[in-house]
Amino acid sequence: MGPAPAGAQVRGAAGEPEVMEPALEGTGKKGKKGSSKKRTVAGSPGEGLLQPVKLSRAELYKEPTNEELNRLRETESLFHSSLLRLQVEELLKEVRLSEKKKERIDAFLREVNQRIMRIPSTPETELTDQAWLPAGVQVPLHQVPYAVKGCFRFLPPAQVTVVGSYLLGTCIRPDVNVDVALTMPREILQDKDGLNQRYFRKRALYLAHLAHHLAQDPLFGSVHFSYTNGCHLKPSLLLRPHGKDERLVTVRLHPCPPPDFFRPCRLLPSKNNVRSAWYRGQSPPGNGSPEPPTPHYNTWVLQDTALESHMQLLSTVLGSALGLKDGVALLKIWLRQRELDKGLGGFSGFLVSMLVAFLVSTRKIHTTMSGYQVLRSVLQFLATTDLTVNGISLCLSSDPSLPALADFHQAFPVVFLDSSGRLNLCADVTASTYHQVQHEARLSMVLLDSKADDGFQLLLMTPKPMIRAFDHVLHLHPLSRLQAACHRLKLWPELQDHGGDYVSAALGPLTTLLEQGLGSRLHLLAHSRPPVSEWDISQDPPKHRDSGTLTLGLLLRPEGLTSVLELGPEADQPEAADFRQFWGSRSELRRFQDGAIREAVVWEAASMAQKRLIPHQVVTHLLALHADIPDTCVHYMGGLLDVLMQGLKEVFPPAPIQPAYSFFEHLREQASLLPRPDKPCPAYVEPMTVICHLEGSGQWPQDAEAIRRVRAAFQLRLAELLTQQHGLRCRATATHTDVLKDGFVFRICVAYQREPQILKEMRSPEGMISLRDTPASLCLERATRQLPLLTSALHGLQQQHPAFSGVARLAKRWVRAQLLGEGFTDESLDLVAAALFLHPEPFTPPSSPEVGFLRFLFLVSTFDWKNNPLIVNLNNELTVEEQVEIRSGFLATRLQLPVMVVYTPQDRKSSVWTQDGPSPQILQRLVVLAAEALPVLEKQLMDPRGPGDIRTVFRPPLDMYDVLIRLSPRHIPRHRQAVDSPAASFCRGLLSEPGSLSLMPVLGYDPPQLYLAQLREAFGHLALFFYDQHGGEVIGVLWKPASFQPQPFKASNTKGRMVVSQGEELVLVPNVEAILEDFAILGEGLVQAVEARSERWTV
Amino acid sequence: TDEGTHERRVEGAPVNRPVHADLYSHTAIPVKFSGKQQASHYLYVREHRVREGTKSSWPQKRTLFVLNVPPYCTEECLSRLLSPCGPVRSVELQEKPDLAESPKEPQSKFFQPKPIPGFQVAYVVFQKPGGVSAALALKGPLLVSTESHPVKSGVHKWISDYRDSVLDPEALRAEVDTFMEAYDKKVAEEEAKAQEEEGVPDEEGWVKVTRRGRRPVLPRTEAASLRVLERERRKRARKELLNFYAWQHRETKMEHLAQLRKKFEEDKQRIELMRAQRKFRPY
C-alpha cells in the first residue's frame, strides 16, 4: 500500500552489519519511537507490525451512544470510510499552520506594514531617467525597448492589504506565502499608463525603490525579487524574516493601481495596448491593417486591479465553511503532488479556490460539505467539463456591454471568467496544462470510485513527477533556440503580447504542432512550466533563456505504437497539399493494396522496441521542419535502457543456435555434444520448458514411485515417436525429454494431474486419508500446475500491454545486476512488474520500459512489505470483497508468511513464488538499493545535457563484501550478457551461418552456477554468496557474523571449522584460511583470484 | 575406556592457533587438497562407540568416525588416505552422523539426482581393530589429490559431471521395466489377497467393508468427511428463517454496528502506525 517508514530506508544503507540482522523484528525503529510517545498499539509483540484487532464481545456489542452513532453516520455520508476520514484529518493536521506560527506571522506582517509606510518619497523624474536609483539595486524588469514616455516618483502606498490564501486560512505548509497588495497612490500614475508597458515599468521602479530601503533593514533575513506566477512583466518583492523564522514565511509584495484607475473597456481581450510602432519600431505589417490584440498583456494589468475584489469574493464564499477550506487545502496538495501548480500558467491554488467559489455559486458544492466531498466534486467537475470549448463565468450580470465568452475563446485556450466578466482567470493556462489537469482529474475519479483501500495514499500522498508519469520525456535545450523558432513560426504578435517572452509565446504553437504530428500514438502531451526563479535585488532579472529547460512529457497510446505508417489523404484531394506541407520531405505518394493512391509517411522501424521510438523520429522531424530546432537541441529520453535488454541478441530473445562441431567433444552413442576442458566454455543454451499434461486414467498406478517410472516410460516413448515420425533429435531422461528443432531446444516434461495429490496423501492411524502439503508435492504443483497458469496469464497481460516484457526484463536485469538475483524467483519479479500494469494508480499503465522500470524502483523502495501483501489481480478475477478478505487473512497469519508476500487470484494464501526467498536481509538490501538508484536514474533522465552513463545504476557496489572471487571470462558462458558488455569475448562454439544440425548441443551448462551451488552447499552456513548470473565476473562473499561466534565442540558444528583454545576453553571457529583456499580449489579453472578484503574474520 | 585419549597439546603454541590435540576424545588430523595449499582443514576422528543399549549397525572397535570431511574428498579418497593404517573394508560418507548404515540397495542414478557434497561425516570400517588406533595416531597432513591419484575439481569435474548426466535411454528403459514388473506383481498379490479376504469375517467376526464389495462405501478421506459436514450445515441453514423475529432484526443491526466498530478500531490502529512512520508528510 504505502511507503515504508522513512527510517527503514536509511537503515542498513551503510551495509555490512545491518544486512545480517533479522529485519522482521528490527525494521520499525521509527515505529518504536513514535508509539512509545503516544498510545501503543494494543498488545503488539512485533513493533510496527499490524495486528488483527481483538475486541471483547462486551465492547463490540455494547449499546451505542448517540454521539457514536452520529459520528458513524457522518462518516458514512460525508466520507468514504472511517479510514479515509481519519487519514484526511491527519493530513490536514500536517499541512495546517499552527496558531502559534500564525501569531508570529501576524507580528511580522505588522512590522512589514510599518516599515513600508516609513519609506521616503522621491522627486519626479522621467521614466527613462533612472539615475536616481541607488547603486545596490537593479530594476526587476527587462526594459525592451528602453525608451518609454511618462514620469515616475515614489510615494508610500495608499493602502497595504493582505490578500490571498493566508487570510482565507487555506494556505498549506511547507512553503507559506503571504501576499500583500500595495496600492500605489494615484499621483504616481498618469493617463494612458496602460499603454506600452508604462504601468509595468512604474510598478518595477516602485518595487526597486522599496527593495532598496527594505534590504537595509535588519528585520529581514532576505530580500529578493521574483516573477509573480512566472509572468516576466510582473515582478514582486519577497521578504523573509531574519533569524530562525527565515523558513517560516515569505511575504510577497505586489504593487497594484488604485481602484478604478484603468478603464475596463480598454483592457478587453480584443484590444491592443502595446503598439507595434513602439515595440518593434515599425508599423504593423501590411499598411492599414489593425494592431494585433494583446489579450495576455491586458489580463496582466487587469489582474492587478482585481486583487481585492477576488479576495472579497473568496472570503464571502469560504468564510466560515470549514469543509470548503479543507477541500481547497486538499486540492492544493493534489495539484502539488502532480506538479501542476507552479510556474506561468500553472493551475494555482488561487484558481482552485475560484473554481470552488464557482461550484458553490452553481450549487454543485454546498457549504456543509466535508473537505473530501469538495475534493470529489471539484475533480468530478474538472473531469467532465471542457473549459477549452465551453468556458465558465462567475459573472452574474447580463450587462450587454460585457464581452461574450466567444471573444475570450478566440483569445485564450482556456476560459474561466471572474465576477467582473472581463478577466479570464485561466488566461495563462495552456491547453496542454488544462488537458493534463483534466486527465489527472479523470484518473483520480476512477480511483475514488474503485473503492480501493489505499485511495487516499495514491491520490494525495504519492508524488507524480514528470519523469515517472510520462512514457517518454524530451528536453529542449538550450532555450534560446526557441527565439529562432518564434520567428520561423511567425509569432511576432504573440511576442509583442508576452513582452518578449519567447518561451511562453512558442509553447502553445509547439505543443499543437507535436500533438498533430503524433496523432494516434499520443494520449497526452504535457509540458513543464518554467520555474519561478528568485534573484537578488542587486542582480539583473534572469533572461528568458535562463528559465531552465523546457521539458515535454509524452503519454503514449500502446495501440497506436504498432503502426509505422502515417496515412494521408488521397493524392487528388485538396487536403493532400496540407499533408505535404505538414510532413515536408517525409511525405510521399504510395499506392495501397485497395488501389488507392495516397500521401503517406512511413517510418523505419522493424522491432517493437524501434516502433516504440517512432515518436522520437516524429518529434525531431517536425521540430526541425517547422520550428527550425535542430535535433542537437532535442534531448529525447526514451529507449535509453533498451541496450540493457537486447544488446547483441544475447540477452533476449533466444536465438536459434548453430554449433561448430569441432569445438566440442562428441558422445557418439547419444548423439550429444560435450564441453571440452581445453576450450572456452560453450555458449549457454537454456531449453524452453513445455509441460505436457497426460489425460487422467484409471490405468495410472496409485504409488508415487511407480508414477515416476511410468512418467519416465512416457518420456522415452515420446522421444522415440518424435524421432521416428518427425525426424527430430531427442534425448530422453527420467524427468524430461529434450527436443532439438530448428536450432531451438525444448524440454518437454510429462505431467500427471493426480501426482501432487498422491504425494500429499497421508494416512492417519485410524485409516483416515488426509491431504497435507509436502515439499515434493508443493514443488511439483508449482512446476506443473501453477507455473503454466501464471505463464498464460502473463502472456495475456503482454498482449494487452506490450511494454510489460520490457519492464519485467529490466527489473530482473537490475535485481540480478545488484547480485541479489538468487533471492528472487523469476516469477516473483514478473509479478511485481505485472502489478505496475494491473494497479498503475495513480499513474496509467506504462507504455515504455523506462518509465515502468522507474516505477518498479519506486514500488520496491516504498512498498511496506511488512504490513501489506502485494495483490496482483491477474485477469481482474478478485473482487473488492475478496481482496479485503485476503488482506485480513494476511494480517492474521503474517508471522507464518514469507517476508515478501505476493498474492494472485490463483494463490490467495501462500505466496508460492516468494516462499523460498528473499530473506528479510536481502529484501531490505534491495529496498535500500532501489531507494538509492531511483533518484540517480531520474536525475540522469531529467538532465537536459544528456543522461550520461545510463548503466550507472546497474553496476553493483562491491565495497560491502568481505571476499571477492574473480572469475575467468573464459568459463563464463553468458559473459556477453554482462551489463558492461565486454569488448571482446571468446568464441563459444557457434557458427553464424545456418547449416544442418543433428547433434544435441550442450544444455544448461553454466560453470559459475555449478560453482555457486557447490559453494552454497559447502559454506552456506558460514557465508552468503552473491553473483550476477548474466555474465557477472565476480562473486561477492559476505561472512555471516553469527557463525563467526566461537561455538562449543559438537559433531554438527565442525563443518569447515577448527578448534582453537580461547582462554581455558576449546572452541570451534571457522577455518577461514583453508576456506579461502577451498574457494580456489572448488572453482579450479574458473576462479582467477580470491581477494579477501576485510579482516573482520580474524578471531 | 580411556586409553585412546591422549593429551598431545603442543607446548608453547600461541593461543589462537589451531590446537592439534584431542578434544572430547577426538583427534585432529590436518588434511589438504594437494601439496600446493598453505592452510589445511582438520579431520576430527575418533573410534566409533555408542552408549550401551543403543543399536548401531557399524561394527564396534573396527569403525572410525570422521568429522569435517572436506567437499572434494570422496569415499575412494578417504579409503586411499586411510589404507596405510590397515586394510579398509568400507567407507560411508554421510551428511549427518547416523548410527544406521544407509540402505544398501543401490539408488537409481536415473531417479536420484547426484547430491552436491558439502562438509560431511564418514564411517570408515577397517578389516581389523588395529586400523582404528593407527588412524588415531596419524599425523598428516593428508593430501587428497596427488600426482598418482589426481582428484578432479572445478571445470574438469563439471565437464565430467555433465558427461555423466547424459544417460543411456536403453538402460533407463530396462530399469523402468524391471521396476514396473515388480510393482505390477506386488499390486496383483495385494489384489488377490484382498479378494480372498473380501466378505470373510475375522476371528472376532468382523467383516471389513471395502470399496470393492457389493455395496461400495466412500473412501475415508478428510475431504469427503468435510464435504458431508458442509452439506449438513447448508441443509440446516436453509431451514432457518432470516429476519423473521424482532430479535433477529435487532441482532442484525447490532452485528452491523459491531462490524463498523471493529473496522474503526482497525483503522485507528493503521493510522497510528502510519503516523509513527510519518506517512502524512505529503512531500
Chai-1 contact restraints between the chains, C-beta under 6 A:
chainA,res_idxA,chainB,res_idxB,connection_type,confidence,min_distance_angstrom,max_distance_angstrom,comment,restraint_id
A,G2,B,K279,contact,1.0,0.0,6.0,A-B,restraint_1
A,P5,B,Q277,contact,1.0,0.0,6.0,A-B,restraint_2
A,A6,B,R278,contact,1.0,0.0,6.0,A-B,restraint_3
A,G31,B,A276,contact,1.0,0.0,6.0,A-B,restraint_4
A,G34,B,A276,contact,1.0,0.0,6.0,A-B,restraint_5
A,S35,B,A276,contact,1.0,0.0,6.0,A-B,restraint_6
A,V41,B,Q269,contact,1.0,0.0,6.0,A-B,restraint_7
A,V41,B,E272,contact,1.0,0.0,6.0,A-B,restraint_8
A,V53,B,E265,contact,1.0,0.0,6.0,A-B,restraint_9
A,V53,B,E266,contact,1.0,0.0,6.0,A-B,restraint_10
A,L60,B,A258,contact,1.0,0.0,6.0,A-B,restraint_11
A,L60,B,R261,contact,1.0,0.0,6.0,A-B,restraint_12
A,Y61,B,M254,contact,1.0,0.0,6.0,A-B,restraint_13
A,Y61,B,A258,contact,1.0,0.0,6.0,A-B,restraint_14
A,P64,B,L257,contact,1.0,0.0,6.0,A-B,restraint_15
A,L72,B,L260,contact,1.0,0.0,6.0,A-B,restraint_16
A,S82,B,F264,contact,1.0,0.0,6.0,A-B,restraint_17
A,S82,B,D267,contact,1.0,0.0,6.0,A-B,restraint_18
A,L83,B,D267,contact,1.0,0.0,6.0,A-B,restraint_19
A,L86,B,D267,contact,1.0,0.0,6.0,A-B,restraint_20
A,L86,B,I271,contact,1.0,0.0,6.0,A-B,restraint_21
A,E90,B,F280,contact,1.0,0.0,6.0,A-B,restraint_22
A,L91,B,F280,contact,1.0,0.0,6.0,A-B,restraint_23
A,E94,B,F280,contact,1.0,0.0,6.0,A-B,restraint_24
A,I333,B,P282,contact,1.0,0.0,6.0,A-B,restraint_25
A,M461,B,P282,contact,1.0,0.0,6.0,A-B,restraint_26
A,L667,B,V166,contact,1.0,0.0,6.0,A-B,restraint_27
A,Q670,B,V166,contact,1.0,0.0,6.0,A-B,restraint_28
A,S672,B,V166,contact,1.0,0.0,6.0,A-B,restraint_29
A,L674,B,R163,contact,1.0,0.0,6.0,A-B,restraint_30
A,P675,B,I159,contact,1.0,0.0,6.0,A-B,restraint_31
A,P677,B,V155,contact,1.0,0.0,6.0,A-B,restraint_32
A,P677,B,H156,contact,1.0,0.0,6.0,A-B,restraint_33
A,P677,B,I159,contact,1.0,0.0,6.0,A-B,restraint_34
A,A706,B,Y183,contact,1.0,0.0,6.0,A-B,restraint_35
A,R709,B,V176,contact,1.0,0.0,6.0,A-B,restraint_36
A,R709,B,F179,contact,1.0,0.0,6.0,A-B,restraint_37
A,R709,B,M180,contact,1.0,0.0,6.0,A-B,restraint_38
A,A712,B,V176,contact,1.0,0.0,6.0,A-B,restraint_39
A,A713,B,V176,contact,1.0,0.0,6.0,A-B,restraint_40
A,L716,B,P169,contact,1.0,0.0,6.0,A-B,restraint_41
A,L716,B,R173,contact,1.0,0.0,6.0,A-B,restraint_42
A,A732,B,P169,contact,1.0,0.0,6.0,A-B,restraint_43
A,A734,B,F110,contact,1.0,0.0,6.0,A-B,restraint_44
A,A734,B,F111,contact,1.0,0.0,6.0,A-B,restraint_45
A,G767,B,R220,contact,1.0,0.0,6.0,A-B,restraint_46
A,M768,B,R220,contact,1.0,0.0,6.0,A-B,restraint_47
A,I769,B,T221,contact,1.0,0.0,6.0,A-B,restraint_48
A,S770,B,E222,contact,1.0,0.0,6.0,A-B,restraint_49
A,H971,B,V155,contact,1.0,0.0,6.0,A-B,restraint_50
A,Y1005,B,Y162,contact,1.0,0.0,6.0,A-B,restraint_51
A,P1007,B,W158,contact,1.0,0.0,6.0,A-B,restraint_52
A,L1010,B,W158,contact,1.0,0.0,6.0,A-B,restraint_53
A,A1013,B,I116,contact,1.0,0.0,6.0,A-B,restraint_54
A,Q1014,B,I116,contact,1.0,0.0,6.0,A-B,restraint_55
A,E1017,B,I116,contact,1.0,0.0,6.0,A-B,restraint_56
A,E1017,B,G118,contact,1.0,0.0,6.0,A-B,restraint_57
A,A1018,B,P71,contact,1.0,0.0,6.0,A-B,restraint_58
A,A1018,B,G118,contact,1.0,0.0,6.0,A-B,restraint_59
A,F1049,B,L23,contact,1.0,0.0,6.0,A-B,restraint_60
A,F1049,B,Y24,contact,1.0,0.0,6.0,A-B,restraint_61
A,A1051,B,L67,contact,1.0,0.0,6.0,A-B,restraint_62
A,A1051,B,P97,contact,1.0,0.0,6.0,A-B,restraint_63
A,T1054,B,Y44,contact,1.0,0.0,6.0,A-B,restraint_64
A,T1054,B,L67,contact,1.0,0.0,6.0,A-B,restraint_65
A,T1054,B,N68,contact,1.0,0.0,6.0,A-B,restraint_66
A,K1055,B,F119,contact,1.0,0.0,6.0,A-B,restraint_67
A,G1056,B,F119,contact,1.0,0.0,6.0,A-B,restraint_68
A,M1058,B,P18,contact,1.0,0.0,6.0,A-B,restraint_69
A,M1058,B,Y42,contact,1.0,0.0,6.0,A-B,restraint_70
A,V1059,B,V19,contact,1.0,0.0,6.0,A-B,restraint_71
A,V1059,B,L23,contact,1.0,0.0,6.0,A-B,restraint_72
A,V1060,B,N16,contact,1.0,0.0,6.0,A-B,restraint_73
A,V1060,B,P18,contact,1.0,0.0,6.0,A-B,restraint_74
A,S1061,B,V15,contact,1.0,0.0,6.0,A-B,restraint_75
A,S1061,B,V19,contact,1.0,0.0,6.0,A-B,restraint_76
A,L1066,B,L23,contact,1.0,0.0,6.0,A-B,restraint_77
A,N1071,B,H41,contact,1.0,0.0,6.0,A-B,restraint_78
A,E1073,B,A39,contact,1.0,0.0,6.0,A-B,restraint_79
A,A1074,B,A39,contact,1.0,0.0,6.0,A-B,restraint_80
A,A1074,B,S40,contact,1.0,0.0,6.0,A-B,restraint_81
A,A1074,B,H41,contact,1.0,0.0,6.0,A-B,restraint_82
A,E1077,B,Q37,contact,1.0,0.0,6.0,A-B,restraint_83
A,E1077,B,A39,contact,1.0,0.0,6.0,A-B,restraint_84
A,I1081,B,F33,contact,1.0,0.0,6.0,A-B,restraint_85
A,I1081,B,S153,contact,1.0,0.0,6.0,A-B,restraint_86
A,G1083,B,G154,contact,1.0,0.0,6.0,A-B,restraint_87
A,E1084,B,S153,contact,1.0,0.0,6.0,A-B,restraint_88
A,E1084,B,G154,contact,1.0,0.0,6.0,A-B,restraint_89
A,G1085,B,G154,contact,1.0,0.0,6.0,A-B,restraint_90
A,G1085,B,V155,contact,1.0,0.0,6.0,A-B,restraint_91
A,L1086,B,G154,contact,1.0,0.0,6.0,A-B,restraint_92
A,L1086,B,V155,contact,1.0,0.0,6.0,A-B,restraint_93
